[in-house]
Amino acid sequence: MTIYAMVGAAGAGKDELFRQAELLAPDRVARVALGDEIKYQSNGACLSRYQISAWTEDPDAKARIRPFLEEFGRNHGPQLLPMVIARALRYESEGKVVFVPRVQNAREMRDWLIIGALPVMVIRPGVAPATTQEALDIDSIVRMQVPMCTLVAADLDQVQRNARALLGLAGVQP
């Protein structure tokens, strides 16, 4: 099967691309993310320190814990990435197409490339990196000069077509 390592600004449509693929082939796709592992590993500390779950969807609560999660990720992300990659390989061995919705930087992309992931850049017109760091992280991946599939996610129809195309590339007919 296939692992897609996705890159793009926040809000570009990476998660939506996975959701559309999941709607087309619910039993044939899986999602893994370093950010999810960071949330899982730091949730106890978030609850103790802020009385907020790391999984909160409340925008104000997210803003309060974001600095803590970012620091946790900087300190522990490199040690957690092998667990995320192992999970992706397990899903792949089960015949699933794996979506990695947010490859953070060139170092992480190298690890995904080593196991044979296909890099995918997702672009949404009008959506730019939210911070200088996000722009630098995306640029570090682009500067690797590896062949990369680029998908434009202008509207839901286009995202659905892209999801169908990625599934087809992996040999999955929805």
Salt bridges, closest charged atoms under 4 A:
ASP15 OD1 - ARG31 NH2 3.03
GLU16 OE1 - ARG19 NE 3.15
ASP36 OD2 - ARG31 NH1 2.28
GLU37 OE1 - ARG87 NH2 2.90
GLU57 OE1 - LYS62 NZ 3.57
GLU94 OE2 - ARG90 NE 3.76
ASP139 OD2 - ARG143 NE 2.55
